[in-house]
Amino acid sequence: DIVMTQTPLSSPVMLGQPASISCRSTQSLAHSDGNTYLSWLHQRPGQSPRLLIYKISNRVPGVPDRFSGSGAGTDFTLRISRVEAEDVGIYYCAQATQFPYAFGQGTKLEIK
Amino acid sequence: QVQLVESGGGVVQPGGSLRLSCAASGFTFAEYGMHWVRQAPGQGLEWVTFIQNDGSDKHYADSVKGRFTVSRDNSGNTVSLQMDSLRGDDTAVYYCAMDSGWRDWGQGTLVTVSS
């Protein structure tokens, strides 16, 4: 089974400063169809998760362009260029390349 | 737009059973696989199960295999999760999600396993 590991688990960031979250998988997430099914989701307290980025680097319409995703194989990164107050919450990476699907443990982003 | 509404959560004793449902609308239900994902209190997301659009293929997390059964009714646009032999560590909010790359989620239904 693929295990997803996120670092850091907690990230205090000042408003306007950048933030970065790493996600590592125990196996390559490259699918035989040529895609890499690595997504990033954001969850605020009491809310359902919200998809931000899919297939490594594709932003969902409506997601601000301060969010970007990168990586390949087993190493992936979510970057926020300038953190805003509304960005607080927990960020999850998720793999949908191979069953059983899996999420990272989550990274809590908070304002310093 | 896509709407997913879970129901059936509640309090159940250890060893008991519960059946969750997810009513789908706003899309052609029979064209999409569906997932259940759960989140224990204060914890992260855990993928639980997937059912193919026509019900022909199903996958389960090891933690629920043999105890949970996923099914769907394409004529009624619902997906269900039958949960048997429930344990304390099954306590969680259960979300249904469309197989759309994690784009669409329900609001979740809380299952509490406690005596």
Boltz contact constraints between the chains, C-beta under 6 A:
constraints:
  - contact:
      token1: [A, 39]
      token2: [B, 102]
      max_distance: 6.0
  - contact:
      token1: [A, 41]
      token2: [B, 102]
      max_distance: 6.0
  - contact:
      token1: [A, 48]
      token2: [B, 105]
      max_distance: 6.0
  - contact:
      token1: [A, 48]
      token2: [B, 107]
      max_distance: 6.0
  - contact:
      token1: [A, 49]
      token2: [B, 105]
      max_distance: 6.0
  - contact:
      token1: [A, 51]
      token2: [B, 102]
      max_distance: 6.0
  - contact:
      token1: [A, 51]
      token2: [B, 103]
      max_distance: 6.0
  - contact:
      token1: [A, 54]
      token2: [B, 101]
      max_distance: 6.0
  - contact:
      token1: [A, 92]
      token2: [B, 45]
      max_distance: 6.0
  - contact:
      token1: [A, 94]
      token2: [B, 102]
      max_distance: 6.0
  - contact:
      token1: [A, 99]
      token2: [B, 59]
      max_distance: 6.0
  - contact:
      token1: [A, 100]
      token2: [B, 61]
      max_distance: 6.0
  - contact:
      token1: [A, 101]
      token2: [B, 47]
      max_distance: 6.0
  - contact:
      token1: [A, 103]
      token2: [B, 45]
      max_distance: 6.0
  - contact:
      token1: [A, 105]
      token2: [B, 44]
      max_distance: 6.0
  - contact:
      token1: [A, 106]
      token2: [B, 44]
      max_distance: 6.0
